[in-house]
Every structure is written in structure tokens, then in C-alpha cells.
């Protein structure tokens, strides 16, 4: 009985991990396309190679925490949104963030 419960928990954790990876890759691509940026410009903006960004967007490689933090800071999105934990895309914490939201929507 204990082994069955352990197996179920292992499967559940793997599913959550897979959901987060696909969620992150989808969120990165969604952000890039919403900003009307191509992969070359987006990758340059966050300091990575275009091929690396492609790997992130296709779910081949999971971005490091440093890369995710750079994306969040550079494009004013919340880490919770990138991880698929929140529907609130934009993190507003300062007046400049509020102004950036209005400029980005135009």
C-alpha cells in the first residue's frame, strides 16, 4: 500500500514539473509575441543566444532562475505569471512600472 502511494506521488510530482516546464516555455513565447519582438531581438535584450531562446520556447531546455529573473525585470512581468502560478502578467510595484504598462499597451 505504501509503495502504491509513493508511486502515485512520484507520478504527480513529475506531472507538476512537466506542467511548469511547458508553462514557462509558453509564457516566454507569449510574452515575446505580445511585445511584437522576434527571437533575435528578445534574446539580445535578455543577454542570451537566439538558439537558447528557441530551446526555451520549445521546452527543450528550462531557463535558469537568473534568466527568468532577467525576463521578469526587463519586461516587467511577475515571476508568478512566468511560472504559471498567477494570471496577473504585469507586476506593478512602482510608479515607473505603472507608466511602463501604459506605454507597452500602445
C-alpha positions in Angstrom: 0.0 0.0 0.0 2.8 2.4 0.9 4.6 1.7 -2.4 1.5 2.4 -4.4 1.1 5.8 -2.6 4.7 6.6 -3.2 4.4 5.7 -6.9 1.3 8.0 -7.2 3.1 10.9 -5.5 6.1 10.4 -7.8 3.9 10.5 -10.9 2.0 13.5 -9.6 5.3 15.5 -8.9 6.5 14.6 -12.4 3.2 15.9 -13.9 3.5 19.2 -12.0 7.1 19.5 -13.1 6.2 18.9 -16.8 3.3 21.4 -16.5 5.7 24.1 -15.1 8.2 23.5 -17.9 5.6 23.7 -20.7 4.0 26.7 -18.9 7.3 28.6 -18.7 8.1 27.9 -22.4 4.6 29.0 -23.4 4.8 32.1 -21.2 8.1 33.2 -22.6 6.9 32.8 -26.2 3.6 34.6 -25.3 5.5 37.5 -23.8 7.8 37.8 -26.8 4.9 37.7 -29.3 2.8 40.1 -27.2 5.8 42.5 -27.3 6.0 42.0 -31.1 9.6 41.0 -30.8 11.4 38.4 -32.9 13.6 35.8 -31.2 16.8 37.7 -32.2 15.7 40.9 -30.5 14.2 39.3 -27.5 17.2 37.1 -26.9 19.6 40.1 -27.3 17.5 42.1 -24.8 18.0 39.4 -22.1 21.6 38.6 -23.0 21.2 35.0 -24.4 21.7 33.5 -27.8 18.8 33.1 -30.2 19.2 29.3 -30.3 19.0 29.3 -26.5 15.7 31.2 -26.6 14.4 28.8 -29.2 15.2 25.9 -26.9 13.4 27.6 -24.0 10.3 28.3 -26.2 10.2 24.7 -27.5 10.5 23.3 -24.0 13.8 21.6 -24.8 15.7 23.4 -22.0 14.3 25.0 -18.9 15.7 28.5 -18.3 17.8 29.1 -15.2 16.4 31.2 -12.4 18.7 34.0 -13.4 17.3 34.1 -16.9 13.7 34.1 -15.6 14.5 36.9 -13.2 16.1 38.9 -16.0 13.0 38.4 -18.2 10.7 39.4 -15.3 12.8 42.6 -14.5 13.4 43.6 -18.1 9.8 43.2 -19.3 8.0 44.0 -16.0 6.2 40.7 -15.7 5.8 38.7 -12.5 7.7 35.6 -11.8 4.4 34.0 -10.6 3.0 34.6 -14.1 6.1 33.1 -15.7 5.7 30.0 -13.6 2.0 29.8 -14.3 1.0 30.4 -10.7 -0.9 33.6 -11.4 -2.9 35.1 -14.2 -1.6 38.6 -13.4 1.1 39.1 -16.0 2.4 42.5 -15.0 3.9 43.1 -11.7 3.3 46.7 -10.6 5.4 47.9 -7.6 6.5 51.4 -8.5 5.2 54.4 -10.4 7.6 53.7 -13.3 6.0 50.2 -13.6 2.6 51.8 -13.9 3.8 54.1 -16.6 5.6 51.3 -18.4 2.3 49.3 -18.5 0.5 52.2 -20.3 3.4 52.7 -22.7 3.6 49.0 -23.5 -0.1 48.8 -24.3 0.1 51.4 -27.0 
